[in-house]
């Protein structure tokens, strides 16, 4: 989800990120479309089915593991291997998928070349992690693991931001002069690119927000609140008493509390998909059993920040379309 009320800074940031991921900016005229929330986008014929099974997870009914085995030969009796002095520990035969991606793009992120002295103070923005400091102590290079909270920006993004502020900084959809028209064009170009990237029907389904927490709360409130006033008709609210909301046990807190509040406010039933006991991943069999014709909304993260498992979104969408209420989100 993305935001409907953005400053020029936020707008160009969105444009920069979209350009970084999806290619060069599109040349589009400005417009002022109505905004709505993205739910499940219809599949297109060019999208191929993804196989979420891996050699680490033997069952196809659970989500994909972020680990992949390089050797399947240790399914036998572990006691035999314990006695074999030449055998490797089992965990040495596993590696993260796409583990070569980070080293291949690290030069695009100048901040990752930052070094620190023995006291944790930044000493240099250049690659010098192996160099010794003036006191003879070895300097340490930055290892950044907090991308879920704040992601670092590659050169393409920071360059796009700089170019915007130097050449097009102005209000979006709020002016008739040349700079405002240019800023608006870049903003709408970003929405078009994101819409194409996630297979949305149009830019009208793209809403920019400050982050996932705001986005989820915005959706939850829109589906279950009438600004403190009782609805004239109960069906004015998308979610009402007896409707079902399904999330998983492994969700981030921001995708749990809003739905608990919605259930309390509307009388809807909140259901949880349990984590697979064997792998900790998404249990498709349990999910299928939870879905009923009363299911109106399913909110599932793609990758669990708790367990690191990759949820099988394609299969989840197919099950929702087949078994949930018509038009379920």
C-alpha positions, 0 to 999 in steps of 0.5 A, spaced: 500 500 500 502 507 498 499 514 500 494 518 497 497 524 501 504 525 500 509 531 500 513 533 494 519 530 498 515 523 499 512 523 491 519 524 488 522 518 493 516 514 490 518 516 483 525 514 485 524 508 488 519 506 482 525 508 477 530 504 481 526 498 481 522 498 474 527 502 469 526 509 466 521 514 468 515 514 463 512 520 460 505 521 462 500 527 463 498 529 469 491 527 472 487 527 479 484 520 479 480 518 485 484 513 490 482 506 492 485 500 496 489 495 492 486 488 494 488 482 490 490 484 483 487 479 477 492 474 474 495 476 467 496 471 462 504 472 462 505 470 470 507 463 471 506 459 476 511 459 482 513 453 485 514 454 493 517 447 494 524 447 496 529 441 498 529 443 505 521 443 506 519 436 503 511 438 503 508 442 498 503 444 503 507 449 507 511 456 505 518 456 502 524 456 507 529 461 506 534 456 506 536 451 501 540 445 501 546 443 497 546 436 500 540 431 501 544 425 503 543 426 510 536 424 511 539 418 514 541 416 521 544 421 525 548 417 529 552 414 524 554 421 522 556 423 529 561 417 529 564 419 522 570 424 523 570 426 516 563 428 516 560 435 516 555 438 521 548 438 517 548 445 518 554 446 513 550 443 507 545 449 507 546 456 505 541 462 504 538 463 497 540 468 493 546 469 497 550 472 492 545 478 491 548 482 496 555 482 494 553 484 487 550 490 489 554 493 495 557 498 491 551 501 489 550 503 497 556 508 499 553 508 506 555 500 506 562 502 505 562 506 512 567 504 517 568 504 525 573 505 530 574 500 536 569 505 540 564 504 534 565 511 532 564 512 524 571 514 522 570 513 514 565 513 508 570 509 504 572 501 504 577 501 510 574 495 514 581 492 514 585 498 516 588 499 522 586 505 526 591 510 529 592 506 536 593 500 532 586 497 533 583 494 527 577 498 524 570 495 523 566 495 517 559 496 517 554 490 517 547 493 516 541 488 518 536 493 520 533 494 513 526 492 515 526 498 520 529 503 515 532 501 508 539 504 505 538 507 499 542 506 492 545 511 488 540 511 483 535 513 488 539 518 491 541 521 485 533 521 483 532 525 489 537 530 488 535 531 480 528 532 483 530 537 488 535 541 483 530 541 477 523 539 479 521 541 486 514 543 487 507 541 489 504 535 486 497 536 484 497 543 487 499 548 481 498 550 474 506 552 473 511 548 469 515 546 475 508 543 479 506 540 472 513 536 472 512 534 479 505 531 478 508 528 472 513 524 476 509 522 481 503 519 477 509 516 473 511 512 479 504 510 481 503 507 473 510 503 474 508 500 481 501 499 478 504 495 472 509 492 477 504 489 482 499 487 476 494 492 479 488 494 474 490 502 474 494 507 478 487 508 481 489 502 485 496 505 488 495 509 494 502 511 497 503 511 505 509 512 510 509 505 511 506 498 512 503 500 519 499 506 516 497 502 510 494 497 514 491 501 519 488 505 513 485 499 510 482 496 517 479 503 518 476 504 512 473 497 512 470 498 519 469 505 521 464 511 519 468 516 523 465 515 530 458 515 527 453 509 527 452 507 520 445 508 517 445 501 514 449 496 517 452 494 510 455 501 509 461 497 513 464 492 509 466 488 515 460 487 520 458 482 525 459 474 523 464 476 517 471 473 518 478 476 517 484 471 517 491 473 518 497 468 521 500 467 527 507 469 524 504 476 523 508 482 525 504 486 530 502 491 525 498 486 522 495 483 528 492 489 532 488 493 527 484 487 526 483 485 533 480 492 533 476 491 527 473 485 530 472 488 537 468 494 533 464 490 528 463 483 531 467 480 525 470 473 527 478 473 527 481 467 525 489 465 525 493 460 520 497 456 525 505 456 523 506 449 520 509 445 526 514 441 522 517 448 519 514 454 522 512 456 515 505 457 512 500 451 512 496 451 506 492 445 509 490 449 515 488 455 511 484 452 506 480 449 512 479 456 515 476 459 509 469 459 509 463 463 505 463 468 510 471 470 509 471 477 507 478 479 508 485 475 508 491 479 510 498 475 510 505 478 509 509 475 503 515 474 508 515 473 515 519 477 519 518 473 525 520 466 522 523 468 515 519 464 511 516 466 504 508 465 504 505 462 498 501 468 495 499 465 489 496 459 492 493 463 497 490 468 492 487 462 489 484 459 495 481 465 497 478 466 490 475 459 490 472 458 497 471 465 500 465 470 500 465 473 493 469 479 492 473 478 498 479 482 499 
